[in-house]
Amino acid sequence: MGKKDKHHPKTKKQDVADGPMKRSAYEREMRRLHGELVAMQEWVKATGAKVCVLFEGRDTAGKGGTIRRITERVSPRVFRVVALPTPTERERTQMYAQRYISRLPSGGEVVIFDRSWYNRAGVERVMGFCTPEETDRFLEIVPTWEKAMTDSGILLIKYWLEVSADEQTRRLESRIHDPRKIWKLSDMDLKSYSRWHDYSRARDAMLATTDTAWAPWYIAHTDDKKRARLNIISHLLSQVPYEPIKPRDIKLPKRQAANGYTTPDLPLHYIPTPYGEVR
């Protein structure tokens, strides 16, 4: 598990060929990366490290799906996902950064923001939820704020996920016709869709101002979801200086004797079994 080769292993030629990635190759590599994420988790717990990961990007770029794959095999007590709703009336009266500061990681935590304070440089700017002066002030001060975060020991990793205009259209249309995805299609998504170039200008201004030596932006193209997720997780692992923790020597203890216990005949309510009995 050497640091030099574990994140970017040699891959079979057919796994990286042009065209859709085979599901079997994708899941095989994801399984390996999940093992590394668990190793990273144990290192974070053991060392008290503080890791903060931001996911920003265009609508439908795959932020939620990538976050789900990062967190599906790790502990929610260590990996905490923050996806804040629209600010309340009380929060609107607070200093802008206030609602985010309380959610930053403590020792032994990995906090993942599914959108973050950069809302002010993106959707709030484009949709007119803040003034141009407020956006300019935000872009001016956020590098200093992030420097204070990293100086306090937080490892801050920022991702911008970029999807092409055609692929965004395809994904939004698929949400319209798929009952499993319709909840993802908000009125704001529809309004934002028509403002592609406004979002491009907002993105460019944000990257130009807030890409710093202590908190750089990392760009991921996500038209190919499978490859994008693997690339992002691999990169995330490479940014955290974890070392594998020596595994414990675990043996299951013997179970206690029944000592006369039998299952009582209680009036229990079992669920229906339309897919067959499970014993």
N, C-alpha and C positions, 0 to 999 in steps of 0.2 A: 504493500500500500504506500509506495513512495510518492512524495508530493509532486515529483516531476512528471509522472506518467498516469496517475490515477484519474485525473479529470479529463484527459484527452487521450484515451487508449487507441491503439491500432484497431481499425474497424474493417470488417470484411467489405470487399469491393461492392458487392451487391447491396450492402446496407446504405451506402452513400451515393448510389447511382442516381442519375437524374430521374425525376418522376416521384410519385408518392412513395414515402418510406413504408416498408412492410410493417404491418402491425407486430409481427413476432419480433423483428429486430428492434422496434421501438420499445416494446415492453421489456425485452431482455436488457436493454441499456438503461431503461428507467429503473428496473429492479436493482441494478448495480449502483446507480446514483442514489436511490433511496437508502441503500446500506451506508453510503458515505454521509448522507444527511443525518442518519442516526448517530454515526460516529462524531459528526460535528456537534450534534445535540449534547452528547455525553461530555464532550470537551467544554462546551459552553457552561454546562451545569457544574462541572468540576472546577473550572477556573473562575467562574463568576463573570465571564465576558458579557458585554452588552452589544448586541447586534441589531441594527435598524435597517430595514430594507424597504425602499420606496418603489412602488410600481405606478408609473404614469404612462400615458399614451392615448392614442385616438380611440374612440368608441369602436368596439368589436376587435380590438387588437389582441385580445387574449389574456388580459391581466388576470381575470378571475380563474380561468382554466389553469394557467401557470401556477397561481398561488395554491389551488387545490392539489395539484400534483406535488408541489413542494411539501405540503403539510399532511398529506394523507397517511404517511407512515411514521410520523413523529408525534411527540406528546403535545397536546394543546396547552399543557401547563408550562411548556418551554417556548413553543412557537405560538405566538399570539397574533391573530389577524385583526387589524383595525380598519373598518370600513364605515366611516362616519356618515350619518344622514345629513340632511339639510340643517343648518344651524337653527337652534331654537331662538325665540325672541330674546331670551336672556343672553345666549351666546353671542348674538349680534351686537350686544352692548359691550362685550369684552374686548380686550386686546386680541388682535387677530390670531396670534400664535397660541393663545391661552388654552384652547380646547385640545391642541395637539401635544403641548408640553407634558400634560399629566399622563399621556399614553406612551411616552418614550420608554425604552426598556430599562429595567433594573438589572442588577447583576444576575447572571444565569438565565437571561431571557433573549429570545429572538422575536422582535416585533416587526411584522410585515404590514405596511400601509397599502391598502387597495385604494389608491388616490390619497393625497396628502395635503399639506399646506400649499402645494403648488396649484391647487384649485384656483387660487387668486391670480396666477399667471395664465391659466387656461380658460376653463369654463366661465369663471366669474368675469374675466376680461371680455371674452367673446360675446357672452350673452348679456352683458351690461349689468351684472349684479354688483359691480364695484366701479368706481370712477377711474379714469386713466391715471389720475394722480395717485390713487391708492395702489394701483398695480405698479407704477414706477417706484413708489416708496418701498413696496414689498421686494421688488427685484434689487433694490439698492441695499436693503438691510439683511436679506436672507443669507448671503454668503457669510456675514459676520456671525449670525445666529448659528449656522451650521458649523462654523469654526469653533464656537463655544461648545457645541455638542461633541465634536470630535476631541477637543482638548479635555473634556470631562471623561474620556475613555470610551465613548460610543463609536463603534465601527459603523459608519454610515455608507450604504451602498444604494445608488440611485439608478433605476432602469427606466428608459423610455422605449415603449413598444410601438413600432411603426408598421402600419398596414397600408397596402396600396388602395387607391380610390375604388378600383374595380372589385377588389376582394371585400372591401367594406360594404359595398353595395350588395354583393352576393350574400354576405353574412346577415345583413339586416333583412333582406328579403326572405332568407330562410327562417328568421325569427317570426315573421308575419304568418307563415304557413305551418309552423311546428308548435303544437300545444305545449310541448315541453320547454320551449324557449320564449314564448310570447311574453312572459313576465319580465324578460330582459329588455323589452322594447318600450322605453318610456317616452312621454311627450318631449322630454328634453333631448332624447336621441334623435327624434324626428326633426326638431328645430336645428340641432347641431349639424345634422347631415348636410343641410344646404350651405353650410358655412365652412367648407373644407379649407379654402384659402385663408380665411380669418384665423382658423386654428393653426395653419401652417405658419402664419406670421407670429402668432403668439408663441408657438413652439420655438421658432428661431430666436426670438427675443429672450426667452427663458434660458435656452441652452447657451446663448452668447454671454449672458450675465452671470449665470449660476454654475457653470462648469468650472470648478476650482480644483486646485491640487489636492485639497483635503476632502473634497466631496465631488468627484467627477461624475458626469453622466455617462452611462453605458447604453448604447443604442442596439436594439434587437429588431430585425425585420421578421415579421410573423405571418406572412402569407402561408407558409408551410408550418402549421401548428406543431406537428410532432417534432420536427427538427428545431424549431424555435424553443420549445420547452426544454429539450435536452441541452441545447446550447446555453440557455439562461441558467439552468440548474448547475451545469458544469462550471460556468463562470462564477456563480455565487460561491460554490465550494472553493474555487481557487482564490477568492478574496478573503476568506476566513482562515487564519493561520492555525487551524486545528491539527492536533495529532491524535491518532487512535488511542483510546483509553484501553489499557489491558483488561480483557474480559474477565469477569468473575467466574470462579469455578462453582457452578450452580448444580446442585443435586436436589431432586424432589424428595421431601421427607416422607416417611411412611404415614399413611392415613390412620387415624384412630380407629379402634375397634368399634363395632356397632353398639355393643353393650345393651342389646335388647331393643334397639330402635327399629321400628318399621314405619313405612310411609302410611299415614292415617288416611282414612276414606273421607276426605273433605269435599264439600260441595263447590269445587273449583270451577271457574269459568274458562274453558279452553277456547282458543280462537278457532274459527272455521278453517278447514283444510282443503280448499278447492284445488290445490296443487298436489294433494296427496299427503298421507300421514308421514310424520317424521318421528322415529323412535330412537 
